[in-house]
Amino acid sequence: MLGPEHVGRRVAVRFRLTDAVSSPRFSDVTGELIEIDTERLRVLPEAGTAITVAIADVVATRPIPPKPTRFSEILELERLLAASWPAVETEDFGGWLLRYSEGFSRRANSVLALTEPDAGLEAAVEHAVDWYRERRARPLISIPGRMGRRLDEALAAAGWTAEGETAVLTRPIEPFDYDGEALIRHEPVPEMLEQLGRGHPAVAAAVLGSGPDRGFAEIWREGALAARGRAAIEGDLAAVSGIGTLPEHRRLGLGGEILRALTAWAAAAGARRVALQVETDNEAALALYGGQGFRERYRYFYRGQGGALGCRPG
C-alpha cells in the first residue's frame, strides 16, 4: 500500500467503481501521487486533472519508475542553467562551450558538450585539452547522462575519470506572499562573495552577476551573514544556487527560509519553474528538497583528464 513517503512519486492505482452499473467494475490511474491520508488519495495524471480515490475503494497500488526525461527537455534545461552561471571566459567550438573561471566551480571550468561537435569527437576533445592546458587548468567535460553516452565511453576508454555526479531538480512555482526575515538584493554583498568565492571574491562576482534578473537572499544574525542563497532567472526558469548557512546557525531552518524567499522573489519576477543542482552524495540536501516538492529530472557528471582539479564543487 502507498503511504506519505510516496507523495511526489509516480504511481499506479487500481480502484473500484462504486457507482458502476453497466461499465467495468474497476478503473486504473497512473500519475504523480500528490496527496494521501487515511480517507483518500489523489493522483495527478500527466495530462488532465487530479483524480481523488477513496481508500476504501482502492484495490491495488504500486510505485512505478519515473518516465525518462526527453532529450529536448535536458537540452533546454542545460542551456538555461549554463546561462544562469556564466563563465568568465568562454569559447564556442563547433557546438561545444568551453568555460574557464579560474577554478571557481566545476560548472564554470568545464566543457558543456550537448551536441556532436562539428569538428568530430576526437578533434573537439584534443582542442579542449589544449585550451585548458593553455590556462594551466585540468581538462574537464560535463556529460548530461544518457545523452552523452558515446562521449562518455570514449573518454572512459582514454582514461578520463568520472566525478561530481549531480542531480537536476525542478518544481513549478506560482506567486505567493513572503513574510519571512530574508532580505533580497540584486547584487551580492562582500560577505556573500567571500563565503561563495572562498578566497576568490572577484571571480565569484563575475560568475554570480547582478541586476534585476539576479536575486541574492540574506539572513543576518548578530552582525554576521548567517544564511544566504542566489537565484538567477533565465526564460521562465529560476536557477537557485549557493544556499548555505554558517555552522553556528545550522539546524534552525534558515536554509529553507532562504529557498522560500528566493522562490517568492522569482515567481513575482515571472519565473514559473525553479531548478536546483545537487551532488548526488549530498543525501541530506536531496531529502530536504524532495520534501519541498522538487523532483529529479536527470543527472549529469564530469569526466576529467589527469589528477584532481582544484575547483570548488558546483
N, C-alpha and C positions, 0 to 999 in steps of 0.2 A: 504493500500500500504506500502511496505517496505521503509525504509529510512536509512540514515547513522547510526542511532542508532542500527540498526540490524546487522551491519557488525560484523562478528565473530560468529553469531548465526546460528543455524540450521534452514533452511527454505525450504518451498515447493513452486515451481513456475510452473504455467501452462502458456504456451505461444503458439502463433500462428505460424504455419509453413508456412512462406510466399512463399516458393518455392515448396510447396507440389503440386503434380499433382494427383496421384492415392493413395498416402499414406494418413493416417489420418490428419485432419486439425490442430490438436493440439498435443502437447507433454508436458511431465512433467519432472522436475528435482528436486531432493532432495539432499541437502548437505549444506555446510557452505557458507554463503554469504561472499565473500571476497572483493567485490567492488560494489559500486553503485553510479551513478550520474544521471543527467537529461537525458542522452543519452542511457545508458546501465546499466546492472547489470551482475555480474559474480558469478557463483555458482560452488563450488568445491565439486563434489560427493565424497563419502567415497572411492570409487575405480574409478580411471580414471583421466582424465584431466579436467581443468576448462571449463565450458560452458558459453559462452557470449550470452546474450539475449538483443535485443534492447527493450528499454522501450515501444516503440510504439507497440511491438508485445506481451507484457505481458497481459494475460487475468485475472489471479488471482494469489495472493501471500498470504502466511501466515507464521509466525514463528512457529516452532514446537519444542517440548521439546527435549533436547539432549538425545542421546541413553545412557542407563546406562553403566557405565564403567565396563568392565569384571572383575570378581574376580581375575583372573590371573594377570591383569594389576595392580590392587590395591596391591596385594601381592608383585609384583616386585618393585613397587614404594616405598612401605613402607620399604622393606628391604634395598633398596638403600639409602633412606632418613635416616634410622637408622644408616647405616654405615657412613654416612656423618656427623653424630652428635654423636660420640661415648661417652658413659658414662664413668666416672672414675672407677666405679666398676660395674660388671655385673655378672649375673648367668643365665645359661640356665636351665630351669626347665621343661623338657618334652615338648619342643616346645614353651614355653613362655620365653621371655627375660626380666629378672628383671634388672633394671638400677637405679643407685644411683650416684649422683654428688653433694652432699652437698647443695642441693636446687637450683643449677644453672639450671633453665628452667624446665618446666614440662616434656619435651621430655626426658631429661637425668635423670629424677627422677620418672619414671613410668614403668609399665609393658607393653611391646609390646606383645599383645595377638592376634596373627594372625591365630592360628590354635587351634583345640581342644587339650587340654593338655593331655599328655599320662596318667597322674595320675587321670584324671577325673576333672570335673569343680570344685566341692566342695573342693577337696584336693588341687588343684592348688591355689584357692583363699585363703584358710587357710594358705598355705605355703607363699604366697605373703604377707599376713598380718603380719605373724611372722617375715619375712625377713626385712620388712620396720620398724617394731617396734623395732627390734634389733638395728637399725641405728637411732632410735628416729625420724623417718620420717613418714609422713602420707601415708598410702597405696593409690596408685593412679594407675588406669589401663586405658590404651589407647584403644579405641574401634573404629575400622575403619568402620564407617557407617553401612550399612545393612549386612556386613559380620559378625558383632558381635552381631546380634540381640538376640541370645539365651543368650549370656553372659550379654548383657545389661539388658535384662529382669530379669535375676537372681540377678544382683547387685542392680537394682532398687527396687526389692522386699525386699532386705536385708537392704534398707535404704541408699545405696550409692548415693551421689548426682552428678548430671551431671554438667560439666563446660568446659570452654575452647574449644567450637566448632571451628574447624579450616578447612579452605578450602585448598585443594592442587591444585595448578595451574601449568600448564605446557605450553610450547610453543617450537616448533622446532627452531633450530638456525643453521646458516651457517657462515663460516669465513667472516670477514669484517675488514677493516682498521679502527682503533680507533685513533683519533687525538685530544682527549679532554685533560683536565687538571688532571684527576685522575691518581694516581700512583698505580701500582700493586706491592705488595711484596709477598713473600712466607711464611712469618711469621708475626704475629700481633705485632705492636709496643705497648709499655706500655700504651700509651694514649688510644688505641683501647681496650685493655684489661680492663682498668679502666671503660670505657664507657659501654662495653658489660657486664663485670663481676659485675658491681655495688657493689663494695666492696669486691669481691672475684676474683681478677685477676688470681691467680694461678689455681683455678678450671676452669676458663674460658679458660686459655691457654691449659689445658689438653683436654678439650672438642673440642675447635676450631682447635687444631693441627697446623702443619706446614709442609712444604715440597712442592715438585713440583706439587702435586695434590690439593694444597690449595692456593687460591688467596685472598689477602686482599687489597681492594681498599681504597685509601685515597685521600681526598681533604683538603688541608691546607689553612687557611686564617688567616692572622695576627698572625702567630705563633701558632694557635690552630687547632686541628683536627676537621674541620668544618663538614665533612661528611665522612661516612665510610660504608663498607659492606664486606661480605665474600662470597666466593664460594668454594664448595668442590666437586671434581669430583669423582664419583663412576660409573664405567662402562661407558656408553655413556651419563650419566646424570650429570649435574652440579646443585647442590642444593645451592641456594642463600639464605642467611640469614643475619640478623644483619644490614640491611640497616637503617641508621639513620642520622639525621642532628642536630647540635646544635640549640637551639631555635632562637638565633640571626641570624642564617643563613638560616632559612626556607623560603619557597616560592620563592626560587631562582632557582629551578630546579636541585639542587645538588643531590638529591636522584635519580632522573632519570639518571643523569650523571654517578653516581656510578654503577647503574644497567647496563648501556650501556658498561662501561669499563669492568665489570665482565663478561658480555656476550661475548664481543670480546675476552677476555683472555681465557674463557672456550672453545669457538669454535676453537681457534687456538691450544688449548691443546688436541683437539679431541672429545670434547663433542658435541652431536647432539641434545640434549634436555636440557632445563633449567627448574627448578622447584622452586616454592615459596610456603611457608606455611603461610597463613594469617588468623588471627582470624576473624570470620565472622561478628563481630560487628565493625570491622575497615572498614567502608564503603569507606572512602577516599582512602585507600590503594587498596581496591578491584577495585574501579573505575580507579585508576591510572594504575594498572597492566592490567586490561581489555582493556584499551585504547592502551596498548603496545603489544597486541596480545596474552596475557595469557588467557587460558581457564580452567575453573574448571573441574577437573577430578572426584573428590569425596570429601567427608568430613569425618573427624574423630573428636572425642571428648573424654573427660575423665570422669571417674566416680571415686570419692574419698570417702573414709570412714572417717567419723568424720568431724571436722571443717575445715576451710580454710587452705590450705598448704602455707607455707612461701616460695614458689618458684616464681621466676620471670617467666612470661609467655614465651612460646616459645616451 
